[in-house]
Amino acid sequence: DFTAGKRRVEEHGVVLTDIVYRTFFMLSMPTTYQMTVTAIESQAGVTLEAAQNRLLEEWRKRKGQSTKGGGLLMTAMHSKTNRRKPGNSSANTTHITRSNLLCTHCNKRGHVESTCWAKKDKPKASITGEAKVAFQTAAETTKTARKAHIEGHGNTDGDGGNPTHWILDSGASEHFTPHKHILIDYRSLDEPVEVNTAKGKLHGIGVGSVHITVEGQDGVQVQVTLEEVLHVPGMDSNLLSSNVLLGKGLEISMHPTKGTNILLSGKIVARTVPHGKLWRLKTVSEEHALKTVGRKPAEPVLPKPLPYDTWHRRFVHLGPWNLRKAEKLVDGMAIDPETLPKGDGYACEACISGSQTRNLSDAPMKRRTGPGDRVHSDICGWIDPISLGGSRYFLTFIDEATEMTYLFTLKSKTAKEVRECFLEFRNVFEQDGRRVKSIRTDGGGEYQKQMAEFCKDAGIHH
């Protein structure tokens, strides 16, 4: 029940305020009491005891009992545990619950004398899967055992697991580590310290500090130092004590969606990540930290100067002025100043060859004097509007010697029609014994294919 659970927490040395207990108590109430819970939460300054009495009074009203002041308070989950199981049709069945039990030793409800904690010197034994961790000095008696859920999550091979993993433990009285090599300012204890774990009794033999890098708010890396870390060989993993953190003014925030974070003055100084059913610090490895933060830049290495001829060829025959300009714009490029050309003294064969141009002649060509020695042909169109016969183009054949012009109309601009017109022109032109020896065109598509094949077969130079 809630009262017994609150007493267990207090016996373990965990101090929570009255408003925290009241919040947990109100959240554990069933939905049938939602209106009463809302009314209590709307009032300021309501203590846990007042909230319990108000809900107890509401429960008694619903059960038809008279209101009685004082007495033992109702447990938070009483209505849930007394709810009938499905299939039980008896409405008058008497339910025997823990809230009806009365201890004859302490006169408190919820348990009997055989299980009364007031008669015992120490709390109940932990369930399987929990390890009790305690810290004691040689001059002190054994402190209250602390719970640390580490069994099954650590490394059972004896090497202590990952040395960078720090599991957050709300029951550990100190920071523990099985790894001696991560401790700095290490000092051995005069007498071993006894530590109780799930493996049995272990012994702490030294104390030191640990420097780790964790991820803080907005992904910022934070350098932290864990002081007074107890070295306990044989432990399964590193343990980070939440009690020590709280004692140093830090705050541990647990949120269903944001996870568990460690805060200082309202700002996140360390985040955690899931580790099985527990949480561990989100540490940053040394290599990753150096990559993120960045190493100290090394001194730049000056490039070795190379001859101008090498850079001239590498930059596809770039001139000396442009190469000196490129040297100032890029890193890793150095031109030997002794090899730079003086004036126009540098002669590159490839540059000279590429700069040469063809010497064109403006002299007119010699005119052909024999009819048919050279015939010029071209197509004109399209003509708008079209002719009465539906032609859109016209084709000309002009003899260079006589300047005699022959004209044909075309309906389409195809090589087939051009070939047919040329055959008709040739038949007319060669009637007097003349022969077409050469024809000059613009090389368009209409003079290719059929026309080109015909000129080749007829021995006409095209």
VEXDREN-2710 file (C-alpha; in Angstrom, 1 decimal):
% VEXDREN-2710
k/r/px/py/pz
1/ASP/0.0/0.0/0.0
2/PHE/1.0/3.7/-0.3
3/THR/1.8/4.2/3.4
4/ALA/4.1/1.1/3.5
5/GLY/5.8/2.2/0.3
6/LYS/6.4/5.7/1.7
7/ARG/7.9/4.1/4.8
8/ARG/10.2/1.9/2.7
9/VAL/11.5/4.9/0.8
10/GLU/12.2/6.8/4.0
11/GLU/14.0/3.8/5.5
12/HIS/16.3/3.7/2.5
13/GLY/17.5/7.2/3.2
14/VAL/15.7/8.9/0.3
15/VAL/14.2/12.3/1.3
16/LEU/11.3/13.5/-0.7
17/THR/9.1/16.5/0.0
18/ASP/5.5/16.3/0.9
19/ILE/4.3/17.6/-2.4
20/VAL/6.1/14.8/-4.2
21/TYR/4.4/12.1/-2.1
22/ARG/1.1/13.9/-2.6
23/THR/1.6/14.0/-6.4
24/PHE/2.4/10.3/-6.6
25/PHE/-0.6/9.5/-4.3
26/MET/-3.0/11.6/-6.5
27/LEU/-1.7/10.0/-9.7
28/SER/-2.3/6.5/-8.3
29/MET/-6.0/7.1/-7.8
30/PRO/-8.5/5.3/-10.1
31/THR/-10.5/7.4/-12.7
32/THR/-13.7/7.1/-10.6
33/TYR/-12.2/9.6/-8.2
34/GLN/-11.0/12.0/-10.9
35/MET/-13.5/14.8/-9.8
36/THR/-12.3/14.6/-6.2
37/VAL/-8.7/14.6/-7.2
38/THR/-9.2/17.7/-9.4
39/ALA/-10.9/19.5/-6.6
40/ILE/-8.0/18.8/-4.2
41/GLU/-5.4/19.8/-6.8
42/SER/-7.2/23.1/-7.3
43/GLN/-6.7/24.1/-3.7
44/ALA/-3.3/25.5/-2.6
45/GLY/-1.4/24.3/0.5
46/VAL/-3.1/20.9/0.7
47/THR/-0.9/18.4/2.5
48/LEU/-0.6/14.7/1.9
49/GLU/-2.5/13.9/5.1
50/ALA/-5.3/16.2/4.2
51/ALA/-5.6/14.8/0.7
52/GLN/-5.7/11.2/2.1
53/ASN/-8.4/12.1/4.6
54/ARG/-10.5/13.8/1.9
55/LEU/-10.3/10.8/-0.4
56/LEU/-10.9/8.4/2.5
57/GLU/-14.1/10.4/3.4
58/GLU/-15.2/10.2/-0.2
59/TRP/-14.6/6.4/-0.2
60/ARG/-16.7/6.0/2.9
61/LYS/-19.5/8.0/1.5
62/ARG/-19.6/5.8/-1.5
63/LYS/-19.6/2.7/0.7
64/GLY/-22.4/4.1/2.8
65/GLN/-20.3/4.3/6.0
66/SER/-20.3/7.2/8.4
67/THR/-17.5/9.7/8.4
68/LYS/-15.0/9.2/11.1
69/GLY/-12.1/11.5/11.8
70/GLY/-8.5/10.4/12.5
71/GLY/-7.5/6.8/12.2
72/LEU/-5.3/5.1/9.7
73/LEU/-5.4/6.5/6.1
74/MET/-6.7/4.6/3.1
75/THR/-4.1/3.2/0.7
76/ALA/-3.8/4.8/-2.7
77/MET/-4.7/1.7/-4.6
78/HIS/-7.3/0.3/-2.3
79/SER/-10.2/0.6/-4.7
80/LYS/-8.2/-1.1/-7.4
81/THR/-7.2/-4.1/-5.3
82/ASN/-10.8/-4.5/-4.1
83/ARG/-12.2/-4.5/-7.6
84/ARG/-14.0/-7.7/-8.4
85/LYS/-12.4/-10.0/-10.9
86/PRO/-14.2/-10.7/-14.2
87/GLY/-16.6/-13.6/-14.0
88/ASN/-17.4/-13.2/-10.3
89/SER/-21.2/-12.6/-10.1
90/SER/-21.4/-12.5/-6.3
91/ALA/-21.9/-8.9/-5.2
92/ASN/-21.7/-9.7/-1.4
93/THR/-18.3/-11.5/-1.5
94/THR/-16.1/-10.5/1.3
95/HIS/-12.6/-9.4/0.1
96/ILE/-9.7/-9.9/2.5
97/THR/-7.1/-7.3/1.6
98/ARG/-3.9/-6.0/3.2
99/SER/-5.7/-2.8/4.2
100/ASN/-7.9/-4.8/6.5
101/LEU/-5.0/-6.4/8.4
102/LEU/-3.9/-5.0/11.8
103/CYS/-0.5/-5.4/13.3
104/THR/-0.6/-6.3/17.0
105/HIS/3.0/-5.0/17.5
106/CYS/2.8/-1.4/16.1
107/ASN/-1.1/-1.1/15.9
108/LYS/-0.8/-0.2/12.3
109/ARG/-2.9/-1.5/9.4
110/GLY/-1.7/-3.1/6.2
111/HIS/0.5/-5.9/7.7
112/VAL/0.7/-8.4/10.5
113/GLU/3.2/-8.9/13.4
114/SER/5.2/-11.5/11.6
115/THR/6.0/-9.1/8.7
116/CYS/6.2/-5.9/10.8
117/TRP/9.3/-3.8/10.0
118/ALA/9.4/-2.2/13.4
119/LYS/10.5/-5.6/14.8
120/LYS/13.3/-6.0/12.2
121/ASP/16.8/-4.4/12.3
122/LYS/17.0/-4.0/8.5
123/PRO/14.7/-3.8/5.5
124/LYS/13.4/-6.7/3.5
125/ALA/15.7/-8.6/1.2
126/SER/15.7/-7.5/-2.4
127/ILE/14.2/-9.5/-5.2
128/THR/16.2/-11.4/-7.7
129/GLY/17.9/-9.2/-10.3
130/GLU/18.9/-6.5/-7.7
131/ALA/22.3/-6.1/-6.1
132/LYS/22.8/-4.4/-2.7
133/VAL/25.7/-2.0/-2.6
134/ALA/26.9/-0.6/0.7
135/PHE/29.9/1.5/1.6
136/GLN/31.6/1.4/5.0
137/THR/34.9/2.5/6.5
138/ALA/37.0/0.6/8.9
139/ALA/36.0/2.7/11.8
140/GLU/32.3/2.8/11.0
141/THR/29.5/0.2/11.2
142/THR/27.9/-1.1/8.1
143/LYS/25.7/1.5/6.5
144/THR/22.1/0.8/5.2
145/ALA/22.2/-1.4/2.1
146/ARG/21.6/0.4/-1.2
147/LYS/19.9/-1.2/-4.2
148/ALA/21.6/-1.2/-7.6
149/HIS/19.9/-2.9/-10.5
150/ILE/23.1/-4.0/-12.2
151/GLU/22.8/-7.8/-12.2
152/GLY/22.4/-9.1/-15.8
153/HIS/23.5/-5.8/-17.4
154/GLY/27.2/-5.9/-16.7
155/ASN/29.9/-8.0/-18.0
156/THR/30.2/-11.4/-16.3
157/ASP/33.6/-12.2/-17.7
158/GLY/35.3/-10.4/-14.9
159/ASP/36.7/-7.5/-16.9
160/GLY/34.2/-4.9/-15.6
161/GLY/32.4/-4.2/-18.8
162/ASN/32.9/-1.0/-20.8
163/PRO/35.0/1.5/-18.8
164/THR/33.2/4.4/-20.5
165/HIS/29.7/3.3/-19.3
166/TRP/28.5/4.8/-16.1
167/ILE/25.2/3.4/-14.9
168/LEU/23.1/5.8/-12.9
169/ASP/22.2/4.1/-9.5
170/SER/19.8/5.7/-7.0
171/GLY/20.9/3.3/-4.3
172/ALA/24.7/3.4/-4.5
173/SER/26.2/5.3/-1.6
174/GLU/29.4/6.2/-3.6
175/HIS/30.7/6.2/-7.2
176/PHE/32.2/2.7/-7.9
177/THR/34.4/1.4/-10.7
178/PRO/36.3/-1.8/-11.3
179/HIS/38.7/-0.2/-13.7
180/LYS/41.9/1.2/-12.1
181/HIS/43.4/2.5/-15.3
182/ILE/40.7/5.2/-15.6
183/LEU/41.4/6.6/-12.2
184/ILE/43.7/9.6/-11.7
185/ASP/45.3/10.8/-8.5
186/TYR/44.9/7.2/-7.3
187/ARG/45.6/6.5/-3.6
188/SER/45.3/3.2/-1.9
189/LEU/43.3/2.8/1.2
190/ASP/45.0/1.8/4.5
191/GLU/42.4/-0.9/5.1
192/PRO/40.0/-2.4/2.4
193/VAL/36.4/-1.2/2.4
194/GLU/33.7/-3.9/2.4
195/VAL/31.1/-3.6/-0.3
196/ASN/28.1/-5.9/-0.5
197/THR/26.9/-6.9/-4.0
198/ALA/24.9/-9.6/-5.7
199/LYS/28.1/-11.5/-6.2
200/GLY/28.8/-11.4/-2.5
201/LYS/31.2/-9.2/-0.5
202/LEU/33.7/-7.3/-2.5
203/HIS/36.4/-4.9/-1.2
204/GLY/37.3/-1.4/-2.2
205/ILE/41.0/-0.9/-2.2
206/GLY/41.6/2.6/-3.5
207/VAL/40.1/6.0/-4.3
208/GLY/40.6/8.4/-7.2
209/SER/39.1/10.7/-9.7
210/VAL/37.8/10.1/-13.2
211/HIS/37.7/12.6/-16.1
212/ILE/34.9/11.9/-18.6
213/THR/33.3/13.9/-21.5
214/VAL/29.4/13.8/-21.5
215/GLU/26.8/15.3/-23.8
216/GLY/25.0/18.3/-22.3
217/GLN/22.3/20.7/-23.4
218/ASP/21.9/21.2/-27.2
219/GLY/24.6/18.5/-27.8
220/VAL/27.4/20.6/-26.2
221/GLN/30.2/18.5/-24.9
222/VAL/30.9/19.0/-21.2
223/GLN/34.1/17.9/-19.3
224/VAL/33.2/16.6/-15.9
225/THR/35.3/15.1/-13.0
226/LEU/34.0/12.4/-10.7
227/GLU/35.7/12.7/-7.4
228/GLU/36.2/10.1/-4.6
229/VAL/35.4/7.2/-6.9
230/LEU/35.9/3.9/-5.0
231/HIS/37.9/1.2/-6.9
232/VAL/36.2/-2.1/-6.3
233/PRO/37.8/-5.0/-8.4
234/GLY/35.4/-7.6/-9.5
235/MET/32.3/-5.4/-10.0
236/ASP/30.3/-5.8/-13.2
237/SER/30.2/-2.2/-14.3
238/ASN/30.8/1.4/-13.2
239/LEU/28.1/2.9/-10.9
240/LEU/27.2/6.6/-10.7
241/SER/25.6/7.4/-7.4
242/SER/22.6/9.7/-7.7
243/ASN/22.8/10.4/-3.9
244/VAL/26.3/11.9/-4.3
245/LEU/25.1/14.0/-7.2
246/LEU/22.2/15.3/-5.2
247/GLY/24.5/16.1/-2.3
248/LYS/26.6/18.3/-4.6
249/GLY/23.6/20.4/-5.7
250/LEU/22.8/18.6/-8.9
251/GLU/19.2/17.7/-9.9
252/ILE/18.1/14.4/-11.6
253/SER/15.1/14.9/-13.9
254/MET/13.1/11.9/-15.1
255/HIS/10.6/12.5/-17.9
256/PRO/8.5/9.9/-19.8
257/THR/9.5/11.4/-23.2
258/LYS/12.6/13.4/-22.5
259/GLY/14.3/10.6/-20.5
260/THR/16.6/11.0/-17.5
261/ASN/18.9/14.1/-17.4
262/ILE/21.2/15.6/-14.8
263/LEU/20.7/19.4/-14.3
264/LEU/22.5/22.2/-12.6
265/SER/20.7/25.5/-12.1
266/GLY/18.0/24.4/-14.5
267/LYS/20.4/23.6/-17.4
268/ILE/21.2/20.1/-18.6
269/VAL/24.9/19.2/-17.8
270/ALA/24.7/15.5/-18.7
271/ARG/22.3/13.3/-20.7
272/THR/21.7/9.6/-20.3
273/VAL/20.8/6.8/-22.7
274/PRO/18.9/3.5/-22.0
275/HIS/21.0/0.6/-20.7
276/GLY/18.7/-2.3/-20.5
277/LYS/16.2/-1.3/-17.9
278/LEU/18.6/1.3/-16.5
279/TRP/20.1/4.5/-17.6
280/ARG/23.8/5.3/-18.2
281/LEU/25.6/8.6/-18.9
282/LYS/25.9/9.5/-22.6
283/THR/29.6/9.7/-22.7
284/VAL/31.7/10.9/-25.7
285/SER/34.8/8.9/-26.6
286/GLU/38.1/10.7/-26.8
287/GLU/38.4/10.2/-30.6
288/HIS/34.9/11.5/-31.2
289/ALA/35.5/14.5/-29.0
290/LEU/38.6/15.4/-30.9
291/LYS/36.8/15.1/-34.2
292/THR/33.9/17.3/-32.9
293/VAL/35.9/19.9/-31.1
294/GLY/38.8/19.7/-33.5
295/ARG/42.5/19.2/-33.0
296/LYS/44.9/22.1/-32.8
297/PRO/45.7/22.9/-36.5
298/ALA/49.2/21.9/-37.5
299/GLU/51.6/24.4/-39.0
300/PRO/51.0/24.6/-42.7
301/VAL/53.6/22.8/-44.9
302/LEU/55.0/25.0/-47.6
303/PRO/54.7/23.4/-51.1
304/LYS/57.8/22.6/-53.1
305/PRO/58.3/25.1/-55.9
306/LEU/58.1/23.5/-59.4
307/PRO/59.3/24.8/-62.7
308/TYR/57.1/27.1/-64.8
309/ASP/57.0/24.5/-67.6
310/THR/55.4/21.9/-65.3
311/TRP/52.6/24.3/-64.2
312/HIS/52.2/25.5/-67.8
313/ARG/51.4/22.0/-68.9
314/ARG/49.3/21.1/-65.9
315/PHE/47.0/24.2/-66.4
316/VAL/46.6/23.3/-70.1
317/HIS/49.2/25.8/-71.4
318/LEU/48.1/28.8/-69.3
319/GLY/50.2/31.9/-69.7
320/PRO/52.7/33.2/-67.1
321/TRP/50.5/36.1/-66.0
322/ASN/47.5/33.9/-65.3
323/LEU/49.6/31.2/-63.6
324/ARG/51.0/33.8/-61.2
325/LYS/47.4/34.9/-60.5
326/ALA/46.3/31.3/-59.8
327/GLU/49.3/30.8/-57.5
328/LYS/47.8/33.5/-55.2
329/LEU/44.3/32.0/-55.2
330/VAL/45.0/28.4/-54.3
331/ASP/47.0/26.5/-51.6
332/GLY/49.8/24.0/-52.4
333/MET/51.0/25.7/-55.6
334/ALA/54.4/27.3/-55.9
335/ILE/56.2/28.4/-59.1
336/ASP/60.0/28.6/-59.2
337/PRO/60.5/32.3/-60.0
338/GLU/63.8/31.5/-61.7
339/THR/62.0/29.5/-64.4
340/LEU/59.4/32.2/-65.3
341/PRO/59.8/33.4/-69.0
342/LYS/61.4/36.7/-69.5
343/GLY/59.3/38.7/-72.0
344/ASP/58.4/36.5/-75.1
345/GLY/61.4/34.3/-74.7
346/TYR/59.4/31.1/-73.8
347/ALA/58.6/29.0/-76.8
348/CYS/56.1/26.3/-76.4
349/GLU/55.6/24.2/-79.5
350/ALA/52.1/23.2/-78.7
351/CYS/51.1/26.9/-78.0
352/ILE/52.7/28.0/-81.3
353/SER/50.9/25.2/-83.3
354/GLY/47.6/26.0/-81.7
355/SER/47.9/29.7/-82.4
356/GLN/48.5/29.3/-86.2
357/THR/45.7/30.1/-88.6
358/ARG/45.1/29.2/-92.3
359/ASN/46.2/31.7/-94.9
360/LEU/43.1/32.4/-96.9
361/SER/43.3/33.7/-100.5
362/ASP/41.0/36.4/-101.7
363/ALA/41.8/35.8/-105.5
364/PRO/38.7/34.9/-107.5
365/MET/38.5/31.4/-108.9
366/LYS/38.9/30.7/-112.6
367/ARG/35.6/30.6/-114.5
368/ARG/34.7/27.4/-116.4
369/THR/34.4/27.9/-120.1
370/GLY/32.9/24.6/-121.3
371/PRO/29.1/24.1/-121.1
372/GLY/28.4/21.4/-118.4
373/ASP/31.8/21.7/-116.8
374/ARG/30.2/23.0/-113.6
375/VAL/26.5/23.3/-112.9
376/HIS/25.2/25.2/-109.8
377/SER/22.0/24.0/-108.1
378/ASP/20.0/25.2/-105.1
379/ILE/16.4/25.0/-103.7
380/CYS/14.4/28.0/-102.6
381/GLY/11.2/27.9/-100.4
382/TRP/9.0/27.6/-98.8
383/ILE/6.9/30.0/-101.0
384/ASP/3.8/31.7/-99.5
385/PRO/1.3/31.7/-101.0
386/ILE/1.7/28.3/-102.8
387/SER/1.4/28.1/-106.5
388/LEU/-1.7/27.1/-108.4
389/GLY/-0.3/23.6/-108.8
390/GLY/0.3/23.2/-105.1
391/SER/4.1/23.7/-105.3
392/ARG/5.9/25.2/-102.3
393/TYR/9.5/25.2/-103.5
394/PHE/11.5/25.7/-106.8
395/LEU/14.8/24.1/-107.8
396/THR/17.4/25.8/-110.1
397/PHE/20.2/24.5/-112.3
398/ILE/22.6/27.1/-113.6
399/ASP/25.3/26.4/-116.1
400/GLU/28.5/28.3/-115.1
401/ALA/29.8/28.8/-118.6
402/THR/26.7/29.9/-120.4
403/GLU/24.7/31.1/-117.3
404/MET/21.7/29.2/-118.7
405/THR/19.1/28.7/-115.9
406/TYR/16.7/25.8/-115.6
407/LEU/13.9/26.1/-113.0
408/PHE/11.6/23.3/-111.6
409/THR/8.8/23.5/-109.1
410/LEU/8.6/21.1/-106.2
411/LYS/5.7/20.1/-103.9
412/SER/8.1/18.8/-101.2
413/LYS/11.7/19.1/-100.4
414/THR/12.9/15.5/-100.7
415/ALA/15.9/13.9/-102.3
416/LYS/13.6/11.8/-104.5
417/GLU/12.0/14.8/-106.2
418/VAL/15.4/16.5/-106.6
419/ARG/16.8/13.4/-108.3
420/GLU/13.8/13.3/-110.7
421/CYS/14.2/17.0/-111.6
422/PHE/17.9/16.5/-112.1
423/LEU/17.3/13.6/-114.5
424/GLU/14.8/15.8/-116.5
425/PHE/17.4/18.7/-116.6
426/ARG/20.2/16.3/-117.7
427/ASN/18.1/14.9/-120.5
428/VAL/17.3/18.4/-121.9
429/PHE/20.9/19.7/-121.3
430/GLU/22.7/16.8/-123.0
431/GLN/20.6/16.7/-126.3
432/ASP/23.2/18.7/-128.3
433/GLY/26.1/16.4/-127.3
434/ARG/27.0/18.3/-124.1
435/ARG/27.6/16.5/-120.9
436/VAL/27.2/17.4/-117.2
437/LYS/30.6/16.8/-115.6
438/SER/30.3/18.5/-112.2
439/ILE/27.5/19.9/-110.0
440/ARG/28.0/22.2/-107.0
441/THR/25.4/22.4/-104.2
442/ASP/25.2/23.6/-100.6
443/GLY/25.3/19.9/-99.4
444/GLY/21.8/19.9/-98.0
445/GLY/19.9/16.8/-97.2
446/GLU/17.9/16.9/-100.4
447/TYR/21.2/16.4/-102.4
448/GLN/22.1/13.3/-100.4
449/LYS/20.9/9.7/-100.6
450/GLN/19.3/9.1/-104.1
451/MET/20.9/12.3/-105.7
452/ALA/24.3/11.4/-104.4
453/GLU/24.1/7.8/-105.5
454/PHE/23.0/8.8/-109.0
455/CYS/25.9/11.3/-109.4
456/LYS/28.3/8.6/-108.3
457/ASP/27.0/6.0/-110.7
458/ALA/26.9/8.6/-113.6
459/GLY/30.5/9.8/-113.0
460/ILE/29.4/13.3/-112.1
461/HIS/31.6/15.1/-109.6
462/HIS/29.5/16.4/-106.7
END
